[in-house]
Amino acid sequence: MVLAGAELPPLVYAVPLVLAFLGVVALLWAVHPPVTDWTAVAFVPWMLTGAILHVLYVLDVYPASVEPLFGTLTVYITTATVAALVWILMTFLAAVRQHFDADRGLGTVGTGFGVTFVMFAILTSLENGTFTPFWSVIGAVVAAVVAAVAWVLLSLRYTEVAAKTGRTGAVVVFAHTVDGITTAIGYDQLGGGERVVLSKYILQAGEQLPTYDAIGAGWLFVLVKVLLALVVVAAFKEYIDEQPRYGRLALAFVAAVGFGPGLHNLLLFAVSSDVTAADVPLAIAHVAGVA
């Protein structure tokens, strides 16, 4: 099965999109917006927006004139460009208005976009008779519980790591827990596959364990993802001490690596009748492996 949307877009779309993205990055470098412990949280709705935009691409709802902007490769650049522009705008508003918080503004706008597109996807799936939210709800609840337990254990054992990385670290752990849980659900319950080589090896190793018949193979992948996320967060503690701005931005990117495919799967479980569609992770997951 060819990965949906993995092909490069036509140059007439790719070139302007890349130029726009580079221009926005240059603006960000010039504006130098502040990065706080809330910044990664503010970007979570934008990660949701990118995931649902690609789900809508998989559902084939875009007109041909804009469809290439939301393929597996281009949806990241499209979403990141818009999010960066909004971040710049919020930074300017915070500079000219008292008591205006740029992170809150960024998160609010992102939430508006994300909720709007999610509702559109749900309405589309209701019309098509494909709305099945059971595994999405289960996945979200289990991921929240597992991530909370993991973060509490980290806080108790390595209190300074949790204190230094703060909400940013918690977002990273939750993001990769969502990715791990949804991959396990797709693999064990919905008959999906896994295209990342290292991830596939871990799932296959889970099949060889005595616990396979009772609880499936995905639990091992979840364990690896959660432990790896905790290790990464701990490793960034020193970096955040020395360079808090760049350390938190780097952790936000690590969170996006998890939230991208994780939220994509959660949403796709709910709005698509094709269970093998959970086998279509976003391209960034292929770059990062199980990271």
C-alpha positions in Angstrom: 0.0 0.0 0.0 1.5 3.3 -1.0 1.5 6.0 1.6 -1.3 8.4 0.9 0.0 11.8 -0.1 3.6 10.8 0.2 4.4 12.0 -3.3 6.0 15.4 -3.8 3.5 18.1 -4.8 3.8 19.9 -8.2 6.5 22.6 -8.3 3.8 25.2 -8.8 2.7 24.5 -5.2 6.0 23.3 -3.6 8.1 26.3 -4.6 5.8 29.1 -3.3 5.0 27.1 -0.2 8.7 26.6 0.7 9.5 30.2 0.0 6.6 31.3 2.2 7.8 29.1 5.0 11.4 30.3 4.7 10.1 33.9 4.7 8.1 33.3 7.9 11.1 31.6 9.5 13.2 34.7 8.7 10.5 36.9 10.2 10.5 34.8 13.4 14.3 35.1 13.6 13.9 38.9 13.4 11.0 39.2 15.8 12.5 36.8 18.2 9.2 35.9 20.1 9.6 34.9 23.7 9.4 31.2 24.5 8.0 30.2 27.8 6.9 27.0 29.5 3.5 27.6 28.0 4.7 27.9 24.4 4.7 24.1 23.7 1.2 23.9 25.2 0.1 26.7 22.9 1.3 24.8 19.9 -0.6 21.6 20.7 -3.8 22.9 19.0 -1.7 23.6 15.9 -0.5 20.0 16.0 -4.1 19.0 16.1 -4.9 21.3 13.2 -2.1 19.7 11.1 -3.3 16.2 11.9 -7.0 16.9 11.0 -6.0 18.7 7.8 -4.2 15.6 6.7 -7.1 13.4 7.8 -9.4 15.5 5.5 -6.9 15.0 2.8 -7.2 11.2 3.3 -11.0 11.6 3.2 -10.6 13.4 -0.2 -12.6 16.5 0.7 -10.4 19.2 -0.7 -10.9 20.8 -4.1 -8.2 19.9 -6.6 -6.9 23.5 -6.5 -5.7 23.3 -2.9 -5.4 19.6 -2.3 -1.6 19.4 -2.8 -1.1 21.8 0.2 -2.3 19.1 2.6 -0.5 16.0 1.5 1.7 14.0 3.8 4.7 16.1 3.2 3.2 19.5 2.6 0.7 19.6 5.4 3.5 20.2 7.9 4.8 23.2 6.0 1.3 24.6 5.4 0.4 24.4 9.1 3.7 25.6 10.4 3.7 28.6 8.1 0.2 29.7 9.3 1.1 28.9 12.9 4.3 31.0 12.7 2.4 33.9 11.2 -0.1 33.8 14.0 2.8 33.6 16.6 4.4 36.7 15.1 1.0 38.5 15.2 0.4 37.5 18.8 3.9 38.7 19.7 3.2 42.1 18.2 -0.1 42.3 20.0 1.6 41.5 23.3 4.1 44.3 22.7 1.4 47.0 22.1 -1.3 45.8 24.5 -1.0 45.4 28.2 -2.0 42.1 29.8 -2.1 40.4 26.5 -0.4 37.0 26.6 1.1 35.8 23.3 1.0 32.1 24.2 -2.6 32.3 25.1 -3.5 34.1 21.9 -1.5 31.5 19.9 -3.2 28.6 21.6 -6.7 30.2 21.3 -6.4 30.8 17.5 -5.0 27.3 17.1 -7.9 25.8 19.1 -10.3 27.7 16.9 -8.8 26.3 13.7 -8.5 22.8 15.2 -12.0 22.5 16.5 -13.5 23.9 13.3 -11.8 21.3 11.1 -12.5 18.5 13.5 -16.2 19.3 13.5 -16.2 19.5 9.7 -14.5 16.0 9.6 -17.1 14.6 12.1 -20.0 16.1 10.1 -18.6 14.6 6.9 -18.2 11.2 8.5 -21.7 11.4 9.9 -23.0 12.1 6.4 -21.0 9.1 5.1 -22.0 6.9 7.9 -18.4 6.3 8.9 -18.4 8.0 12.4 -17.1 5.4 14.8 -15.5 7.2 17.8 -15.1 4.2 20.2 -11.4 3.5 19.7 -10.6 7.2 19.5 -12.2 7.8 23.0 -10.5 4.7 24.4 -7.2 5.7 23.0 -7.4 9.3 24.3 -8.4 8.2 27.8 -5.8 5.5 28.1 -3.1 7.8 26.8 -4.0 10.5 29.3 -3.9 8.0 32.2 -0.6 6.4 31.1 1.1 9.8 30.5 -0.1 11.1 33.8 1.3 8.0 35.7 4.6 8.3 33.8 5.0 12.0 34.6 4.1 11.5 38.2 6.7 8.7 38.5 9.3 10.9 36.8 8.4 13.8 39.2 8.9 11.6 42.2 12.1 10.0 41.1 13.7 12.9 39.2 12.0 15.9 40.7 14.5 18.4 39.3 14.0 17.2 35.7 10.3 17.6 36.0 10.6 21.0 37.6 13.0 22.3 34.9 11.3 21.0 31.9 7.8 21.7 33.3 4.8 21.8 31.1 7.0 21.4 28.0 8.3 18.1 29.2 4.8 16.9 30.1 3.6 17.7 26.6 6.4 15.6 25.2 5.5 12.6 27.3 1.8 12.9 26.5 2.5 13.3 22.8 4.5 10.2 22.5 2.2 8.2 24.7 -0.7 9.2 22.3 1.4 8.0 19.4 2.3 4.7 21.2 -1.3 4.0 22.3 -2.8 4.7 18.9 -0.2 2.6 17.2 -1.0 -0.3 19.6 -4.7 0.0 19.0 -4.3 0.2 15.2 -1.9 -2.8 15.2 -3.7 -5.1 17.8 -7.4 -4.1 17.4 -7.9 -2.7 13.9 -5.6 -4.8 11.8 -3.4 -1.9 10.8 0.3 -2.2 9.9 3.4 -0.3 10.7 5.8 1.1 8.1 8.6 2.5 10.3 11.2 -0.3 10.3 12.3 0.1 13.9 8.7 0.3 15.1 7.8 -2.8 13.2 10.6 -4.7 14.8 9.4 -3.7 18.3 5.8 -4.8 17.4 7.1 -8.1 16.0 9.1 -8.6 19.2 5.9 -8.1 21.2 4.3 -10.9 19.2 7.0 -13.3 20.3 6.4 -12.7 24.0 4.2 -15.1 26.1 1.8 -12.2 26.8 0.8 -11.8 23.1 -2.3 -14.0 23.2 -3.6 -12.1 26.3 -2.7 -8.5 25.7 -1.3 -8.3 22.2 2.0 -6.9 20.9 1.4 -3.1 21.1 2.0 -2.8 24.8 5.8 -3.2 24.2 5.7 -0.4 21.7 3.9 1.8 24.2 6.5 1.0 26.9 9.3 1.9 24.5 7.7 5.1 23.4 7.0 6.3 27.0 10.4 5.4 28.3 12.1 7.0 25.3 10.1 10.2 25.8 11.1 10.3 29.5 14.8 9.8 28.6 14.6 12.6 26.0 13.0 15.0 28.5 15.6 14.1 31.1 18.4 14.7 28.5 17.1 18.2 27.8 17.2 19.3 31.4 20.8 20.6 31.0 20.0 22.3 27.7 17.0 24.1 29.2 19.2 25.2 32.1 21.7 26.7 29.6 19.5 27.8 26.7 15.9 27.8 27.9 14.5 29.3 24.7 16.1 26.9 22.3 15.7 23.9 24.7 12.0 24.4 24.9 11.6 25.0 21.2 13.5 21.7 20.5 11.3 19.9 23.0 8.2 21.3 21.3 9.5 19.9 18.0 10.0 16.5 19.7 6.4 16.7 20.9 5.2 17.4 17.4 6.9 14.3 16.2 4.7 12.3 18.5 1.5 14.3 18.3 1.5 14.4 14.5 1.0 10.6 13.9 -0.8 10.1 17.2 -3.5 12.7 16.7 -3.7 11.7 13.1 -4.5 8.1 14.1 -7.0 9.2 16.8 -8.9 11.3 14.4 -8.8 8.8 11.6 -10.1 6.0 13.9 -13.2 8.2 14.5 -14.1 9.4 11.0 -12.9 6.6 8.6 -14.5 3.2 8.1 -11.2 2.0 6.6 -9.3 0.5 9.6 -6.2 0.1 7.5 -6.1 3.8 7.2 -4.5 3.8 10.7 -1.5 2.4 8.9 -0.9 5.8 7.3 1.3 7.7 9.7 2.5 11.2 8.9 5.8 11.5 7.1 7.6 12.9 10.1 7.1 9.6 11.9 9.1 7.9 9.1 11.9 10.4 9.6 12.0 10.0 13.4 11.3 6.2 13.7 10.2 5.6 17.3 11.7 8.9 18.6 
